[in-house]
Amino acid sequence: MERCFQLARMGAGNVAPNPMVGSVLVHGRRIIGEGYHMQYGQAHAEVNCISSVAKEDRHLIAESTIYVSLEPCAHFGKTPPCCDLIIKHKIPKVVIACRDSFEKVNGEGIKKLLSAGIEVVENVLQQKALELNKRFFTFNKLKRPYIILKWAQSANGCISAADRSPVKISNDLTNKLVHRWRSEESAIVVGTNTALQDDPALTNRWWTGHQPVRIVIDEKLVLPISLKLFDQSVRTIVINRMKQSVNEHLQYEKAGEQETSVDALLRILYQQQLNSVIVEGGAKLLQSFIDAGIWNEARIITNQSLVIENGLKAPVLKDGVVVSNKQIKTDHIQLIKNP
């Protein structure tokens, strides 16, 4: 099952809103096939696993055990049900890390396998499986994206100079890590002031792979179209209170009269099947998530050698459990979970 998790992670950033899934086929004590869900809309892990079995080993499939990091699907989506494939190949035993919470699956895959006379073992390394697909499970259970708060601060807890001008806080290696984080999430959001003062591109240009959908909250549409956010190189959504319009790369989404900007953001992300978002600033927007208690984890980068006199103070977490610490040169990186 640990190998299933390793394989599943290779789909990070490419399979959302689907979960990351890995699968391994074992005969005796030998792996004869393995695969993972590579791309949204393409073959699932079980399909790639069974397809990978060498010609000389294919007669062993019906005598093997298939391990899967998530319950096999039993419904037609963009691909046929994986349960049908397992049944077709007469695989006698299926070992599953956890059930799929998606309403069209959620136990139906297990029922179908059992009805076909297949032995099913559940909840093997279940907690690791839930952590692996925390975005997917949060999205389906809470009907909102998984929310990651991220900011960089000085040793004295400031995120910019007193006049709000940007200051280079994190080092180049840390910045590459941040761009890797971006490649793993569906969307990234900033507020009006951050967009105006920092003019960020919000891309993962120092890493590879998937570009997150860029989102900016600009209630009164005051941001100039000359900003990097509007270069139409990446799909961008502007949440506002003035107009509604859509084209391929730039769309304007109007918040409801009774909605806060945060409520509108979460509604729009859910409607558009964007199951995770990094909130990158500014302090006011980050604090609004914290004050509402609507966040899953925070990633805080502190440059321990930098002091910003009379600077703009960083957001303040009210609750949180530190689950990991990392040091990259002068930068200390904390991962904090919302209990």
C-alpha positions as CSV (number, residue, x, y, z in Angstrom):
1,M,0.0,0.0,0.0
2,E,2.9,2.3,0.7
3,R,3.9,1.8,-3.0
4,C,0.4,2.7,-4.0
5,F,0.8,6.0,-2.2
6,Q,4.1,6.7,-3.9
7,L,2.6,6.1,-7.3
8,A,-0.5,8.2,-6.5
9,R,1.6,11.2,-5.6
10,M,3.0,11.2,-9.2
11,G,-0.4,12.5,-10.3
12,A,-0.2,15.6,-8.0
13,G,-1.4,18.7,-9.8
14,N,-2.7,16.8,-12.8
15,V,-5.8,14.9,-11.7
16,A,-7.9,17.4,-9.8
17,P,-10.8,17.4,-9.1
18,N,-10.3,13.6,-9.1
19,P,-8.3,12.1,-6.3
20,M,-4.7,10.9,-6.6
21,V,-4.8,7.1,-6.8
22,G,-2.1,4.4,-7.1
23,S,-2.5,0.7,-7.7
24,V,-0.2,-2.4,-7.4
25,L,-0.9,-6.0,-8.6
26,V,0.9,-8.7,-6.6
27,H,1.3,-12.4,-7.4
28,G,2.8,-14.3,-4.4
29,R,5.5,-11.9,-3.2
30,R,6.2,-10.3,-6.6
31,I,4.7,-7.1,-8.1
32,I,3.6,-7.9,-11.6
33,G,1.9,-4.6,-12.4
34,E,1.5,-1.1,-11.1
35,G,0.0,2.2,-12.2
36,Y,-1.5,5.5,-11.1
37,H,-4.1,8.0,-12.3
38,M,-1.9,10.3,-14.5
39,Q,-4.3,12.9,-15.9
40,Y,-7.9,14.0,-15.2
41,G,-10.2,12.4,-17.8
42,Q,-7.8,9.7,-18.6
43,A,-7.4,6.1,-17.4
44,H,-7.6,5.4,-13.7
45,A,-4.9,3.7,-11.6
46,E,-6.4,0.2,-11.8
47,V,-6.6,0.4,-15.6
48,N,-2.9,1.5,-15.9
49,C,-1.9,-1.2,-13.4
50,I,-3.5,-4.1,-15.2
51,S,-2.4,-2.8,-18.6
52,S,1.3,-2.7,-17.3
53,V,1.4,-6.4,-16.7
54,A,3.9,-8.1,-19.1
55,K,2.6,-10.5,-21.7
56,E,4.4,-13.4,-20.0
57,D,2.7,-12.6,-16.7
58,R,-0.8,-12.0,-17.9
59,H,-2.0,-15.5,-17.0
60,L,-1.2,-14.7,-13.4
61,I,-3.7,-11.8,-13.1
62,A,-6.5,-14.1,-12.1
63,E,-4.4,-15.5,-9.2
64,S,-3.2,-12.1,-7.9
65,T,-4.2,-9.5,-5.3
66,I,-4.7,-5.9,-6.4
67,Y,-3.9,-3.1,-3.9
68,V,-5.6,0.3,-4.5
69,S,-5.2,3.5,-2.4
70,L,-8.9,4.4,-2.9
71,E,-12.0,2.3,-3.4
72,P,-12.4,1.4,-7.1
73,C,-15.3,3.3,-8.9
74,A,-18.5,1.6,-9.8
75,H,-20.0,4.2,-12.1
76,F,-19.5,5.6,-15.6
77,G,-17.8,9.0,-15.5
78,K,-15.2,10.1,-18.0
79,T,-14.0,6.5,-18.0
80,P,-15.7,3.1,-17.4
81,P,-16.0,1.6,-13.9
82,C,-12.8,0.1,-12.5
83,C,-14.8,-2.5,-10.6
84,D,-16.0,-4.0,-13.9
85,L,-12.3,-4.3,-15.1
86,I,-11.3,-6.1,-11.9
87,I,-14.3,-8.5,-12.2
88,K,-13.6,-9.1,-15.9
89,H,-10.0,-10.1,-15.1
90,K,-11.3,-12.4,-12.3
91,I,-8.9,-10.9,-9.7
92,P,-9.8,-12.7,-6.5
93,K,-8.8,-10.2,-3.9
94,V,-8.8,-6.4,-3.6
95,V,-7.1,-4.5,-0.8
96,I,-8.3,-0.9,-0.3
97,A,-6.8,1.9,1.8
98,C,-10.0,3.8,2.3
99,R,-13.5,4.3,0.8
100,D,-14.3,7.0,-1.8
101,S,-16.5,9.7,-0.3
102,F,-17.8,10.8,-3.7
103,E,-21.6,10.2,-3.7
104,K,-21.6,8.0,-6.8
105,V,-19.0,5.7,-5.3
106,N,-18.9,5.7,-1.4
107,G,-19.2,1.9,-0.8
108,E,-20.9,1.0,-4.1
109,G,-17.6,-0.2,-5.6
110,I,-17.0,-2.5,-2.6
111,K,-20.6,-3.8,-2.9
112,K,-20.1,-4.6,-6.5
113,L,-16.9,-6.4,-5.9
114,L,-18.4,-8.5,-3.0
115,S,-21.4,-9.4,-5.2
116,A,-19.0,-10.8,-7.7
117,G,-17.5,-13.1,-5.1
118,I,-14.3,-11.0,-4.7
119,E,-12.6,-10.8,-1.3
120,V,-12.3,-7.2,-0.2
121,V,-10.0,-5.9,2.6
122,E,-10.6,-2.3,3.7
123,N,-8.9,0.4,5.7
124,V,-5.2,-0.6,5.2
125,L,-3.2,2.6,6.2
126,Q,-6.5,4.5,6.1
127,Q,-5.2,7.7,7.8
128,K,-2.3,8.0,5.3
129,A,-4.9,7.6,2.5
130,L,-7.1,10.3,3.9
131,E,-4.1,12.7,4.2
132,L,-3.0,11.9,0.7
133,N,-6.4,13.0,-0.7
134,K,-7.2,15.7,1.8
135,R,-8.2,18.1,-1.0
136,F,-10.6,15.6,-2.6
137,F,-12.2,14.6,0.7
138,T,-12.6,18.2,1.9
139,F,-14.2,19.2,-1.4
140,N,-16.7,16.4,-1.3
141,K,-17.5,16.6,2.4
142,L,-17.6,20.4,3.0
143,K,-18.6,21.5,-0.5
144,R,-15.6,23.9,-0.6
145,P,-12.0,23.7,-1.7
146,Y,-9.1,22.7,0.6
147,I,-7.7,26.1,1.8
148,I,-3.9,26.7,2.3
149,L,-2.8,30.0,3.7
150,K,0.7,31.0,2.8
151,W,2.9,34.0,3.6
152,A,6.5,35.0,4.1
153,Q,7.5,37.2,7.1
154,S,10.6,38.8,8.6
155,A,12.0,37.7,11.9
156,N,9.9,40.4,13.7
157,G,6.7,39.3,11.9
158,C,6.3,41.8,9.1
159,I,5.3,41.0,5.5
160,S,6.2,44.3,3.8
161,A,7.7,47.7,4.5
162,A,5.9,50.5,6.3
163,D,4.8,52.1,3.0
164,R,3.5,48.7,1.9
165,S,6.2,48.4,-0.8
166,P,7.3,44.7,-1.3
167,V,10.4,43.4,0.3
168,K,12.3,40.3,-0.8
169,I,11.9,38.0,2.2
170,S,12.3,34.4,1.2
171,N,15.5,33.1,-0.6
172,D,15.6,31.6,-4.1
173,L,15.5,28.0,-2.9
174,T,12.4,28.6,-0.8
175,N,10.8,30.4,-3.8
176,K,11.3,27.3,-5.9
177,L,9.6,25.3,-3.2
178,V,6.7,27.8,-3.2
179,H,6.3,27.4,-7.0
180,R,6.2,23.6,-6.5
181,W,3.4,24.2,-4.0
182,R,1.6,26.2,-6.6
183,S,1.9,23.4,-9.2
184,E,0.1,21.1,-6.8
185,E,-3.0,23.2,-6.3
186,S,-6.0,24.0,-8.4
187,A,-6.1,27.8,-7.7
188,I,-4.2,30.7,-6.2
189,V,-5.8,33.9,-4.9
190,V,-4.7,37.4,-3.9
191,G,-6.6,40.6,-2.8
192,T,-6.7,44.0,-4.6
193,N,-3.9,45.6,-2.6
194,T,-1.4,42.8,-3.2
195,A,-2.2,42.7,-6.9
196,L,-1.7,46.5,-7.2
197,Q,1.4,46.9,-5.1
198,D,3.3,43.7,-5.9
199,D,2.0,43.0,-9.5
200,P,2.5,39.3,-9.0
201,A,2.4,36.8,-12.0
202,L,1.1,34.0,-9.7
203,T,2.6,31.3,-11.9
204,N,4.9,28.5,-11.1
205,R,7.6,29.7,-13.6
206,W,10.4,28.4,-11.3
207,W,8.9,24.9,-11.3
208,T,7.3,22.5,-13.9
209,G,3.8,21.3,-14.6
210,H,0.3,22.5,-14.0
211,Q,-0.4,26.2,-13.6
212,P,-3.1,27.1,-11.0
213,V,-6.1,29.2,-12.0
214,R,-5.3,32.7,-10.9
215,I,-7.9,34.5,-8.8
216,V,-8.0,38.1,-7.7
217,I,-10.6,39.8,-5.5
218,D,-11.3,43.2,-7.0
219,E,-14.7,44.3,-5.7
220,K,-14.8,47.7,-7.5
221,L,-12.7,46.7,-10.6
222,V,-10.0,49.3,-9.8
223,L,-7.0,47.2,-11.0
224,P,-5.4,48.3,-14.3
225,I,-5.5,45.8,-17.1
226,S,-1.7,46.3,-17.5
227,L,-1.0,44.1,-14.5
228,K,0.7,40.7,-15.0
229,L,-2.5,39.0,-13.7
230,F,-4.3,40.1,-16.9
231,D,-1.8,39.0,-19.5
232,Q,-4.1,36.0,-20.3
233,S,-1.2,33.6,-20.2
234,V,-3.1,31.6,-17.6
235,R,-6.8,31.3,-16.8
236,T,-7.7,34.1,-14.4
237,I,-10.9,34.9,-12.5
238,V,-11.8,38.3,-11.1
239,I,-14.3,38.2,-8.2
240,N,-16.1,41.6,-8.1
241,R,-19.4,43.3,-7.5
242,M,-19.8,45.1,-10.8
243,K,-20.1,42.6,-13.7
244,Q,-20.3,39.1,-15.0
245,S,-18.5,37.9,-18.1
246,V,-16.6,34.9,-19.4
247,N,-14.0,34.2,-22.0
248,E,-11.4,31.4,-22.3
249,H,-8.6,33.1,-20.2
250,L,-10.2,35.9,-18.3
251,Q,-13.6,35.8,-16.6
252,Y,-15.4,38.1,-14.2
253,E,-17.5,36.5,-11.5
254,K,-20.0,38.7,-9.6
255,A,-20.4,38.2,-5.9
256,G,-24.0,38.0,-4.5
257,E,-25.4,41.0,-2.7
258,Q,-25.4,39.1,0.7
259,E,-22.1,37.4,0.1
260,T,-18.7,38.3,1.6
261,S,-15.8,38.1,-0.9
262,V,-14.6,35.0,0.9
263,D,-18.0,33.4,0.6
264,A,-18.2,34.3,-3.1
265,L,-14.7,32.9,-3.7
266,L,-15.5,29.5,-2.1
267,R,-18.8,29.2,-4.0
268,I,-17.2,30.0,-7.3
269,L,-14.3,27.6,-6.7
270,Y,-16.8,24.8,-5.8
271,Q,-19.0,25.5,-8.8
272,Q,-15.9,25.4,-11.1
273,Q,-14.6,22.1,-9.6
274,L,-11.4,23.7,-8.2
275,N,-10.8,21.6,-5.2
276,S,-7.9,23.5,-3.6
277,V,-6.6,27.0,-3.3
278,I,-3.5,28.8,-2.0
279,V,-4.3,32.2,-0.4
280,E,-1.1,34.2,-0.9
281,G,-2.1,37.6,0.4
282,G,-2.4,40.2,1.4
283,A,-2.6,40.4,5.2
284,K,-6.2,41.6,5.2
285,L,-7.4,38.7,3.0
286,L,-5.4,36.1,4.9
287,Q,-6.7,37.4,8.2
288,S,-10.3,37.2,7.0
289,F,-10.0,33.5,6.4
290,I,-8.3,33.1,9.8
291,D,-11.0,35.1,11.6
292,A,-13.8,33.1,9.9
293,G,-12.0,29.8,10.9
294,I,-12.2,28.7,7.2
295,W,-8.8,27.3,6.5
296,N,-7.1,23.8,6.5
297,E,-3.4,24.6,6.8
298,A,-1.0,27.5,6.9
299,R,2.5,27.5,5.5
300,I,4.5,30.3,7.1
301,I,8.0,31.2,5.9
302,T,10.1,33.2,8.4
303,N,13.4,34.8,7.3
304,Q,15.3,34.6,10.6
305,S,18.0,37.0,9.5
306,L,15.7,39.8,8.3
307,V,14.1,42.6,10.4
308,I,11.7,45.1,8.9
309,E,11.4,48.2,11.0
310,N,7.8,49.5,11.4
311,G,6.7,47.1,8.7
312,L,3.2,45.8,7.9
313,K,2.4,43.1,10.4
314,A,1.8,39.5,9.3
315,P,-1.6,37.8,9.9
316,V,-2.1,36.2,13.3
317,L,-3.3,32.6,13.6
318,K,-5.8,32.1,16.4
319,D,-5.5,28.4,16.5
320,G,-3.3,25.9,14.9
321,V,-1.1,22.8,15.5
322,V,2.5,22.8,14.1
323,V,2.9,19.5,12.3
324,S,6.3,20.1,10.6
325,N,9.3,22.4,10.5
326,K,11.9,22.9,7.7
327,Q,14.9,25.0,7.4
328,I,16.2,26.3,4.0
329,K,19.2,28.5,4.6
330,T,17.9,31.5,6.6
331,D,14.2,30.6,6.0
332,H,12.3,28.6,8.6
333,I,9.1,27.0,7.2
334,Q,6.3,25.9,9.4
335,L,3.3,23.8,8.4
336,I,0.4,24.4,10.7
337,K,-2.9,22.5,10.6
338,N,-6.3,23.8,11.7
339,P,-7.5,21.5,14.4
